[in-house]
């Protein structure tokens, strides 16, 4: 994956790669494959906040998903170059509330995910963000706060009467 680009927009992750095994027999990215892509996008943002893979290797602490709600909008076909976006919506304690999007080759939004991740120690207990991480989180929140609310953020799933 190419280094993410950071400005006062969501973090953009280019060059997201897929593997043949992630696709179903019809040629669409499977839910499991979609989860792998979302993991890669999340890692792009976590790397900027120094709570990603490099931090896990140094400290034994890792970001672990607590909750996620995914909206599947358009099928993703094989051999489609993908890009993603990472947006920090909120943070507190050792938890990040993020919003992720996957775009296909023509720029069409294919899927979105709203999730919360917590920083977890290797023994399974909650870890605390370092002062540097808290400062970086505050900066990213300041940049992302003025952006418009994402379209697929905060949607509730309901069961209607048929």
C-alpha positions in Angstrom: 0.0 0.0 0.0 1.2 3.5 -0.8 1.7 6.0 2.0 -1.6 7.8 2.8 -1.9 11.5 2.0 -3.0 13.8 4.8 -4.6 17.2 4.5 -7.7 18.8 6.1 -9.7 16.1 4.3 -10.2 12.5 5.3 -7.0 10.4 5.1 -6.8 8.9 1.6 -5.4 5.4 1.1 -4.5 4.6 -2.5 -3.4 1.4 -4.0 -5.5 -0.9 -1.9 -4.8 -4.4 -3.1 -7.1 -7.4 -3.3 -6.5 -11.1 -3.6 -8.3 -13.6 -5.8 -9.5 -15.5 -2.8 -11.4 -12.5 -1.5 -13.9 -12.7 -4.4 -17.0 -14.8 -4.7 -17.7 -17.1 -7.7 -19.7 -14.2 -9.4 -16.6 -12.0 -9.3 -17.7 -9.6 -6.6 -15.6 -8.8 -3.5 -17.0 -11.0 -0.7 -17.9 -9.6 2.8 -14.7 -11.1 4.1 -12.7 -9.4 1.4 -14.5 -6.1 2.1 -13.5 -6.5 5.8 -9.9 -6.9 4.7 -10.0 -3.7 2.7 -11.6 -1.8 5.6 -8.8 -3.1 7.8 -6.2 -1.7 5.4 -7.9 1.7 5.3 -8.1 1.8 9.1 -4.4 0.9 9.4 -3.6 3.9 7.1 -5.2 6.2 9.7 -3.9 4.4 12.7 -0.3 4.6 11.2 -0.6 8.4 11.1 -1.8 8.5 14.8 1.1 6.1 15.7 -1.3 3.4 17.0 -1.0 1.1 14.0 1.2 -1.9 13.2 4.5 -0.2 14.0 3.2 0.8 17.4 2.0 -2.8 18.0 5.4 -4.1 17.2 7.0 -1.7 19.7 4.5 -1.8 22.5 2.4 -5.0 22.1 -0.7 -2.8 22.1 -3.0 -2.8 19.0 -6.2 -1.2 17.8 -9.0 -3.8 17.9 -12.5 -3.3 16.5 -15.3 -3.0 19.1 -18.3 -2.3 16.9 -18.7 -1.8 13.1 -21.7 -1.1 10.9 -21.1 -1.6 7.2 -23.2 -0.2 4.3 -22.7 -2.2 1.0 -23.6 0.1 -1.9 -22.1 -1.2 -5.1 -20.4 -4.5 -5.9 -16.6 -4.3 -6.2 -15.4 -6.4 -9.2 -12.1 -8.1 -9.6 -9.1 -6.2 -10.9 -10.6 -2.9 -9.8 -8.0 -0.4 -8.4 -9.5 0.7 -5.1 -8.9 3.7 -2.8 -10.3 4.4 0.6 -10.8 7.2 3.0 -10.4 7.3 6.8 -12.1 9.9 8.9 -11.8 10.4 12.6 -15.2 11.3 14.0 -14.5 11.2 17.7 -12.2 9.9 20.4 -12.2 9.3 24.1 -10.1 7.4 26.6 -8.6 4.6 24.5 -11.3 4.5 21.9 -11.5 6.0 18.3 -14.8 6.4 16.4 -14.0 6.3 12.7 -15.7 6.3 9.4 -14.2 4.5 6.4 -15.2 4.4 2.7 -14.1 2.3 -0.3 -14.2 3.8 -3.8 -13.9 1.9 -7.1 -11.8 2.8 -10.1 -14.2 5.4 -11.4 -14.6 7.1 -8.0 -18.0 5.5 -7.1 -18.6 4.9 -3.4 -18.9 1.1 -3.1 -19.1 0.7 0.7 -18.9 2.6 4.0 -18.2 1.5 7.5 -18.7 3.3 10.8 -16.7 1.7 13.6 -15.2 2.1 17.0 -11.7 0.7 17.8 -10.1 0.4 21.2 -6.4 0.3 22.1 -5.9 -3.1 23.6 -2.8 -4.6 25.4 -1.5 -8.0 24.4 -3.2 -9.4 27.6 -6.6 -8.2 26.3 -7.0 -5.3 28.7 -7.6 -1.7 27.6 -4.4 0.4 27.1 -4.1 4.1 27.4 -3.0 6.3 24.5 0.4 8.0 25.0 0.5 11.8 25.3 1.9 12.0 21.7 -0.9 9.9 20.4 -3.5 12.0 22.2 -1.9 15.2 20.7 -2.0 13.6 17.2 -5.7 12.5 17.7 -6.6 16.0 18.8 -5.0 17.5 15.6 -6.7 15.0 13.4 -10.1 15.7 15.1 -9.5 19.4 14.6 -8.9 18.8 10.8 -11.8 16.4 10.4 -14.4 18.2 12.5 -15.4 20.8 10.0 -16.1 18.3 7.2 -19.8 17.6 6.5 -21.4 14.6 8.2 -20.8 11.5 6.1 -24.0 10.3 4.4 -23.9 6.8 5.8 -22.9 7.7 9.3 -25.2 7.0 12.2 -27.8 5.1 10.3 -29.9 2.7 12.4 -30.8 -0.7 11.2 -34.5 -1.4 11.8 -36.9 -4.2 11.1 -40.0 -3.0 9.6 -43.4 -4.7 9.7 -44.0 -6.6 6.4 
